[in-house]
Amino acid sequence: MGFFSRLFGRQSPASVPRFGEVLCAGGQSLHRMRYVEWGDPDNPRVLVCVHGLTRNARDFDWLAAAMAGDYRIVCPDVAGRGRSDWLRDAAGYGFPQYVADMMVLLARLDVAEVDWLGTSMGGLIGMLIASQANSPIRRLVLNDVGPVITAESLRRIGDYVGKAPHFASLEEAERYIRTVSAPFGDLDDACWRELTESSVRRDADGRWSMVYDPAIGEPFRQAFLLHQDVDLWPVYDAIRCPTLVVRGAQSDLLTADTHRAMGERGPRAQLAEIPGVGHAPMFLDAAQIAVVRRFFDAAA
């Protein structure tokens, strides 16, 4: 019996994922950005969920299956991750390309506005779009990310991004993912196995590798000077839509001070904190999903 059958019982049509793609332009070539879609395709309530730096669209399977009765939920694989194409020129792995790709996706969805949930990198993409005049983002959830990104967290991420080894077995891959993703919190064995299965692919030689382009690592290290914090307060202060900021209580990327300040300036975000979790909450259980649902229900 699959994970969703165990969690929700008999699957309804709304809880069965569909797969699509859009063709995007960047640098020297075109690339396909693929996405997973849940819920009624005619539902005007659209929620776009965007993953973190080395993650992928399937991170939101739990949340999407739980909320697909109320939303059309679209979860893209950012270029170089998951099922999306790798860029021919690795220098394109940056926020200008990611924002441009997301605007192509939003045009494909053919809706005037969307709600947005972004984890880490996905939250920064959402911030950049939401800060613009005429932004299509109606309501914004920032998951463990904000306008100050600490040098400590950048160094931690820079130590592993793009450096994942190949694995002789799925079990070996799971041990690695449990190590680098330990800040996700005290997940049960079933969750760790599901995260592993969506994070690796089997290569032609029988070994396993992560489902992201290792080349994303170098632009990351070049873009962020790893000895100093990143300050994006002007971007955050320009946001005008209702905003919720979720923080892992043990996060090294979004500090408690920055989290608190995000409730006092800019969009004056609502604040929530998830105990026992670092960077970042993964919305793999009913309590975490309820935090998101309450925000969207109250702002409807």
Secondary structure as UniProt FT lines:
FT   HELIX           3..8
FT   HELIX           13..15
FT   STRAND          18..26
FT   TURN            27..28
FT   STRAND          29..38
FT   TURN            41..42
FT   STRAND          46..50
FT   TURN            53..54
FT   HELIX           57..60
FT   HELIX           61..67
FT   TURN            68..70
FT   STRAND          72..76
FT   TURN            79..80
FT   TURN            82..83
FT   HELIX           90..92
FT   HELIX           95..109
FT   STRAND          114..119
FT   HELIX           121..130
FT   TURN            133..134
FT   STRAND          137..143
FT   STRAND          148..149
FT   HELIX           151..160
FT   TURN            161..162
FT   HELIX           170..180
FT   HELIX           182..184
FT   HELIX           189..199
FT   STRAND          200..202
FT   TURN            204..205
FT   STRAND          208..210
FT   HELIX           214..216
FT   HELIX           217..223
FT   TURN            226..227
FT   STRAND          230..231
FT   HELIX           233..237
FT   STRAND          243..248
FT   TURN            249..250
FT   HELIX           256..262
FT   TURN            263..264
FT   TURN            266..267
FT   STRAND          270..274
FT   TURN            275..276
FT   HELIX           286..299
//
